[in-house]
Amino acid sequence: MSTDYYALLGVDKGATADEIKKAYRKLARELHPDVNPDPVAQEKFKMVTAAYEVLSDAEKRQMYDVGGDPRQGGFGGGQGGFDFGDIMDAFFGGNGGNQRGPRTRARRGQDALIRIQIDLSAAVFGATRDITVDTATTCGACSGSGMDGDSQPVVCAMCKGRGEMQQMQRSFLGNIMTTRACPNCQGFGTTIAHPCHECSGDGRVRTRRTMTIQIPAGVDTGTRIQLTGEGEVGPNGGSAGDLYVEIVQASHPVFERHGDELHCSVEVPMTSAALGSTITLETLDGPEDLDVKPGTQSGEQLILRGKGAARLRGGQRGDLHVHLEVRVPTNLDAEQTELLKKLASLRSEDAIRVSGESDENGGGLFSRLKDAFNQK
């Protein structure tokens, strides 16, 4: 034969099957039409593939070594073929990106997600909660095997236990052998002739179970707690997935949370703000006395250090911000009105002065503007 297949693959005549396969994979990565659109490279790829088709088959290689033509008249002209999985191996590694042979029925179960609502106190300090989960658990009748009684799986009559079927297809590369999962056993290599009457061969059943979980301090709305292995059990004895518990923090009637800081508003009577007083605030940690200084204005705030929410991973707590709102009395009776008028008179507050108006020295903003215009 005029074509030296060994030279095309770049291997010696004594190369092993693994060396030939490795050489072909390397060349296929460089020359495959999906990677290299150069027509010259495509033609060389066909020749390299033809060489691999011959040298990867022991009988064809022996015929080639003694001078015969195992391909019967050139590329794509014979009855032989090559496994398309070998081309896929060159790009994805392994066996064409798929597992060859029968696959196990046992598979990992799916993860599960539930949401629970907790109050602010539980979010700040942590708590334990009982939760109820509807999930898949191992079938008690068959212990996860999916088979009834002492029955055993039967070797698939279609694929003979291989779990896959091969089919020859013609293409521009020649006859290509493709592999797919057996349609009769879905790739398992066996069938269950007598499935369990409880789980119908799946090895698991739906059930409701209750468990106690620990909620760490510092969680907030959107925090997810992962419980490894508490999700759905996999089919036919497969391992369980994980359970994720998502936290939803309920609103609080007094406190508003911003990260690890808490905020609240406290109304202070006008007289208490003017004279000063002590008020008691019921915090998440218990009652706290707040000192309102004389002359406190509306909008001022008091900060209680370390009385806020906990940091989820830091352990420390934020602060509690108490916003003071001075409450002006309404619906005054005659005596109260007279007293306030007297106080206003004593403090010379019986007339309202707009900011910027002329003071007793005539130096107000408006008077100065008026003088400026008059001088022009």
URBEL-V207240 format. One record per residue. N is the residue number from 1. PSI is psi as a letter, one per 40 degrees, with the letter a starting at -180 (NA if undefined). Layout:
BEGIN
N/PSI, N/PSI
END
This chain:
BEGIN
1/i, 2/d, 3/h, 4/h, 5/d, 6/d, 7/d, 8/d, 9/e, 10/f, 11/i, 12/i, 13/d, 14/e, 15/i, 16/i, 17/d, 18/d, 19/d, 20/d, 21/d, 22/d, 23/d, 24/d, 25/d, 26/d, 27/d, 28/d, 29/d, 30/d, 31/e, 32/h, 33/d, 34/e, 35/d, 36/h, 37/e, 38/h, 39/d, 40/d, 41/d, 42/d, 43/d, 44/d, 45/d, 46/d, 47/d, 48/d, 49/d, 50/d, 51/d, 52/d, 53/d, 54/d, 55/e, 56/e, 57/h, 58/d, 59/d, 60/d, 61/d, 62/d, 63/d, 64/d, 65/d, 66/e, 67/e, 68/i, 69/g, 70/e, 71/e, 72/g, 73/e, 74/a, 75/h, 76/e, 77/e, 78/a, 79/e, 80/i, 81/i, 82/i, 83/h, 84/d, 85/d, 86/d, 87/d, 88/d, 89/d, 90/d, 91/d, 92/e, 93/i, 94/a, 95/g, 96/f, 97/e, 98/i, 99/h, 100/i, 101/i, 102/i, 103/i, 104/i, 105/d, 106/h, 107/i, 108/i, 109/i, 110/i, 111/i, 112/i, 113/h, 114/i, 115/h, 116/i, 117/h, 118/i, 119/i, 120/d, 121/d, 122/d, 123/d, 124/d, 125/e, 126/i, 127/i, 128/i, 129/i, 130/h, 131/i, 132/h, 133/h, 134/h, 135/i, 136/h, 137/i, 138/h, 139/h, 140/d, 141/d, 142/e, 143/f, 144/e, 145/d, 146/e, 147/i, 148/h, 149/b, 150/e, 151/i, 152/i, 153/i, 154/h, 155/h, 156/h, 157/d, 158/d, 159/e, 160/f, 161/e, 162/d, 163/e, 164/i, 165/i, 166/i, 167/h, 168/h, 169/i, 170/i, 171/a, 172/e, 173/e, 174/a, 175/h, 176/h, 177/h, 178/i, 179/h, 180/i, 181/i, 182/h, 183/e, 184/d, 185/e, 186/f, 187/e, 188/d, 189/e, 190/i, 191/i, 192/h, 193/d, 194/g, 195/i, 196/h, 197/e, 198/d, 199/e, 200/f, 201/e, 202/d, 203/e, 204/i, 205/i, 206/h, 207/i, 208/h, 209/i, 210/h, 211/i, 212/h, 213/i, 214/h, 215/h, 216/i, 217/h, 218/e, 219/i, 220/i, 221/h, 222/e, 223/h, 224/h, 225/h, 226/h, 227/h, 228/h, 229/e, 230/e, 231/a, 232/h, 233/i, 234/i, 235/i, 236/f, 237/e, 238/i, 239/i, 240/i, 241/a, 242/i, 243/h, 244/h, 245/h, 246/h, 247/h, 248/h, 249/h, 250/i, 251/i, 252/i, 253/e, 254/d, 255/i, 256/h, 257/h, 258/g, 259/b, 260/e, 261/i, 262/i, 263/i, 264/i, 265/h, 266/h, 267/h, 268/h, 269/i, 270/d, 271/d, 272/d, 273/d, 274/d, 275/e, 276/i, 277/i, 278/h, 279/i, 280/h, 281/h, 282/h, 283/i, 284/d, 285/e, 286/a, 287/h, 288/h, 289/h, 290/h, 291/h, 292/h, 293/i, 294/h, 295/e, 296/h, 297/i, 298/h, 299/e, 300/i, 301/i, 302/i, 303/h, 304/h, 305/h, 306/e, 307/e, 308/a, 309/i, 310/i, 311/h, 312/d, 313/e, 314/d, 315/d, 316/i, 317/i, 318/a, 319/i, 320/h, 321/h, 322/h, 323/h, 324/h, 325/h, 326/h, 327/h, 328/h, 329/i, 330/i, 331/f, 332/i, 333/i, 334/d, 335/d, 336/d, 337/d, 338/d, 339/d, 340/d, 341/d, 342/d, 343/d, 344/d, 345/d, 346/d, 347/e, 348/f, 349/f, 350/e, 351/h, 352/h, 353/h, 354/h, 355/h, 356/e, 357/i, 358/h, 359/a, 360/e, 361/e, 362/f, 363/f, 364/i, 365/d, 366/d, 367/d, 368/d, 369/d, 370/d, 371/d, 372/d, 373/d, 374/d, 375/e, 376/NA
END
